[in-house]
């Protein structure tokens, strides 16, 4: 819910106050900072190897995710478009195996 009359952004599902609070609490935890540093290092490694033009407008993803024990070696990294890296199996708010009201 939006608090104190704040209006949610049209593209996101959080109000600016909720984003700020989330960043202060969840994003600042030591384990999250460590994961973010690992992701940033992975992108820097790919840019150093392939060049800046190869990753412009793209995301660097992990074939085996960090959460599943994957590392940031070049063999586990891949350059992919932003939609496929950030979608996580969702299609218009539904998982692909969910039918349309059937």
N, C-alpha and C positions, 0 to 999 in steps of 0.2 A: 504494500500500500504506500501511496505517496504521503509523506508527512508534511505538516505545516503548510499545506497548500502548494507544495512544490509540484511542478508539472514534469511528467516523464518525457524523455526525448522520444521523437517519432520513430527512431531507428533502434533504440535500446529499450530495455525493460526496467531500468533503474533511474531514479532521480539523481541530480548532481550531488545531493547530500549523501545518498546511499552509496554512490561511487566513491566519494571521498572517505566515508567511514570504512568501506570495504578495503580500500587501499591502505588505510592506517592500521587496520586490525589484521586482516588475512594476508595481504601482500607484504607486510613487514615482518611476518614470522620468519625465524631463521631457516626453516626447511624450505619455505617458498622462495626466499632470497637465493638459496643455494640452487634450486631448480631453475630459477630465472637466469642465474649466472651461467649455468650449464647450457641453456638454450642459446644465450647470447654468444657464448664461446663457440658453439657448434656453427652458428651462422658466420662468425668471423673466420672460422677454419675453412668453410666452403668459399667464402669471398676471396680469401688468400689463395686458394687453390684454383678455382674456376674463373675468378675475375668478377668485378662488380657488375658488369653488364649481364652476366649469366643469371644473376639473382635479382635484378631490378624488377620490382613488381611481383616477385615470387616469395614464397615461404620456404624455409629449410625445415623439412620434417624428418622424423626418425622412422625408419622401417620397423624397428621394434621400439615401442615408446619407452621413455625414461621410467614411466610408472610400472612397466612390465620387466624392468631390469635391463633395458637396452642402454647402450653407451653412446658416446659422441665420436666414435671413430668414423673415418670417411666411408667405411663399408656399410655403416648403419644409417648414413645420412642420404637424403634425396631432396632434389629441388622440385617443388610442386606448386601448382597455382594455389592462391589463397583460399578459394572456395573449397577445394578438396581437402586441404589441411585443416581448416577450421570447421568443417561441416560435421565431423564425427558421426557419420551415418544418418544424420537427420535430413529429411526432405520436407520443406515447408512446415516445420514444426512437428512432423510425425516421423517415426522410424519407418524405414522402407517396408518392413513386414506387417505393418498395421494397415488394415483395409480402410476403405472410406465408408464407415458406418455399416459394414456388413456383419 
